[in-house]
Amino acid sequence: MTGIGGLKDLTVSRGYLHSGAVPWAAALWLWLALLIATPISIWVGGADLFPLMATLGVLAQTGVTLITLAGTWSLARTAKVVVIVLIGAWGVEELGLATGFPFGRYAYTQALQPQLAGVPLLIPLAWLMMLVPAWAVAEAILAGCRERLGMGYALLHAALAGLAFTAWDLYLDPQMVAHGLWVWDNGWGGYFGIPWSNFIGWWLSATLLTLVVRPSQLLRPPLLLIYSLTWAFQAVGLGIFWGQPGPALAGLVGMGIWVVWAWSQEWQACKPSSGR
């Protein structure tokens, strides 16, 4: 049954990529072009361009993610989930700024605009653009286990998605702190100056949002591709262009575990079952 279900998912994905190939491919290539252009533009125009290029990159990646969701989700369902994630992400960020929970004490600089109550509006979009691919990572890993897990599936899926999402922050936080987009009260210790509580907060928040949404019927291969490309480009960006080999290596391993695990499970789920 695992093989049949995997083939069905693969057929749906292929059908979507054929029927919606033009907008999806255009959005994907725009995002990749911006990723490639970011270090070039900063080399030519200076480090002050980083917030602008980061903003454009987030907007482009969010577009690819939403177009992928539209492959199997209705407009109403997509809009509902977008609203939940954006409001939820803004809310937890605002809570973090006001109280230090669940991430630790930090503050955004004025580099990212516009802001609402101290939270750049770009930040919830960044949550959306990577949380959705993280859902697909967890779903791929648990492919074929939904019936066996029963009511525990939703909790395990949310926990794994939260971990896959948090692995991205191994790249993100050191990079953005180095570029002056936000600052932490502690300037030492932890993970390259980032408190360990930050990663616990990321996991808790992402897990809770996933439990609220209960995502299903995802187009896994396109979303896994988005997650994998983020993993690869971030490793190159931090390791070569931003001079942060430590976070580059940590992110390469941290996200890489999820990349390899998800694709290997996806491949197994798509193989025809040999059993009766």
N, C-alpha and C positions, 0 to 999 in steps of 0.2 A: 504493500500500500504506500510505503514511503516513496518508492520510485514513481508510482502513478501520480501521486500528489505533486512531486517535484517536476514531472514532465508537464503537468497542467500549469504550474506556476511559470515554467519556462515558456510554454506556448503563449500564455497571456502576455508575458514580457516581450516576446518577439513580435506578437501582433501589435502591441502598443508602439514599439519602436519603429515598425513599418508604417503604421497609420499616422503616427505623430512625429515622424523622423525629422521633418524640417524644423519645427519650432524647438524640439528638444536638442537637436544637434547644434542649431544656431546658438541657443542659450549656453550649451556646454562649451562651444568654441569661444564664445565671448568671455566666459569665465576664465578659461585657460589662457586666453590672450592677455587678460588683465593680470593674471598671476605671473606670466612671463614678463609683462611690461613693468611690473612694480619695481624690481631692482634696477632695471634700465632707466626708468624715469627718475629714480632717486639718485642714481649715479650721475645723470645729466643735470637734474634740477635741484638736487639737495635733499637732505633728510626731512625738511619741512613738508615735503610732498607725501610722506608716509601716511598720515591720517586720511588724506584724500584717496590714495590708492587702496588703503585698507577698506574704506567705505565702499568704493566701487566694487571691490572684490566680494564683500559681503552681500551687496545687492545682487550681483551677478550669480553668486552661488545660491542665494535664496531663490532666485528665479528658476534655476535648473531644478532645484528640489521641489518647488511647487508645481512645475510642469510635469515632473515625474509623478507626483501624487495624483495629479489630474488624470493620469492614465487609468486608474481604477476607482478613484473616489469621485463622488458627485461634487458639484460646486458648493452645495450647502454643507456637506460634510467637511470638505477642505477648509471652507471659511470658518466653520465652527472650531476646528482644531487649531487653525492659525490664531484665532482670537484667544483661545485658551492658553496656548503656548506663549504668545506675546505678553498677555496680561500676567500670566503666572511668572514668567521670567523677569518682567519688570518688577513685579511685587517682591520676589525673593531678593532681587538686587537692591531694591529700596530698603527692605528689611535689613540687609547686610550693611548698607551704608549707615543706617540709623542706629543699629544695635551691635554690629559686629558678628551677629549670628546669621547664617551658619558658616560663613567663610572666614571670618577674622576681620580685623580693623583695616580698612582700605578706603580709598577715595579716588574718584575719577578726576583727571585734570580737565582743563577746558579745550583740550585738543580735538575731541570728538563732539561735534555739534549736529543737530540741536540736542538739548537735554531736558528731561522732565524730572524735577525734584532731585537733580544731581546725577541721574542715570542717563547716559547717552541713548537716544532712541535706537541707535544702531545695535546696541547690545542684545536686546530681545530678538532681533532679526538674526544675529549670530547664533543664538541658542536654537532658533528654529532651523537654520540651515544645516546644523550638525546633529541636532537631536533626532530628526527624521531619519537620516542615514544610520544613526546608532540603533534606532528601532529595527531597521532592516538587518543590521548585523546580528542583533539578538534573535530575531525571528529565524534567520538562516541557521544559527547555531542550534536552535531548538526545533528545527524542521522535523516533522514526524513525531514529535513528543507531546503535542497538545492533548491528545486523548489520554495518554498515559498519565500525564501530570494533573489532569482535571482542573480543579479550582486553583491549584498551585501554579498553573502555567502563567497566569497574569503577573503574579508576584515575581516569579523567577525571570520572566521576560523583562519586566521593569528593572529588576536589579542588574541584569546583564547589560541592558541598554544604558543604564546609568553609568556602569563601569566603562563601556565603550565610549560614551560621550566624555567622561572624565579623562580618559587617556589622551584625548585631544589637547587638554589643558597642559599636558607636559610640554607641549610646544608653545601654547598660546600665552600663558601668563608671563614666563620669562621674556618672551619676545616683546609683548606690549609694555611691560614695565621698562624694558631697555629703551623703547621708543617714546617713553614719557606719556603714555595714554592713561595709565593709572599708577597709583603708588600704594605701597603697604607701609603700615606704621613700623613694623619691624624691618630693619635693613640688613638682617643677618639670619643665619640659620635656616632651618627648613630645607626646602628644595630650591636652590639657587636664589635664596632670599624670599621665597614664597612659603608662608606657613602651611604645615600639613593640614591644618583645619580647613584650608581652602578646598582641598581635594575631597575631603569628607563632605563639605557643604555642596560641592558640585554633584557628587554622587547622590546624596539625599534628595536634592532638589530635582535632578533629572529623573530619579526613580519615582518620586511623587508625581511629577507631571506625566510620566508615562502611565502610571496607574490611573490617573484621572482620564486620560485620553483613551486608553485601551486600544491602541492601533492594531489594525489587521488588514488583510488583503493589500499588502504592500508589493510594489514592483521591485523585488529584491535586487536583481542584477544591476539595474541602473543606479539604485541607491548605494549598493556596495561599491560601484565604480566611483561615485562621488566621494565616499569615505576613503577609498584607496588612493584616489588622486590627491586628496587633502593630505593624507599621510606622506605621500612621496614628495609633493611640492614643499611641504613644510620642512621636511628633512633637508632638502636642498637649500631652501631659503635660510634656515638658521645655521646650517653647517657650513655653507659657502659664502653667502652674501651678508649675513648679519653678524658673523663672528661669534656664534654661540654653539660651539661643538658639543658641549655638555648636554644642554636641553635637546639638541638635534639628535644625539645618540639615544637619549632617554625616550624621546618621542618616537624615534624609529623603532625601538624595541617595544615600547608600551602600546602604541597603536598597531604596530606590526603583528603582535600576537592576535589581535582581533581580526585584522585583515586576513591572515593566513587561516585562522580557525573558521571564519565565516565563509570564505570562498571554498575551503575544503568540504565543509558541510553542505554548501549549496551544490557543489559538484556531486556529492554522494546522493543528495535528494533528487537530483535530476537524472540519475542513472536508472534505467529500467530495473525493476526488481527481478531477481532470478528465482525467487522462491514462489511457491504456489499460494 
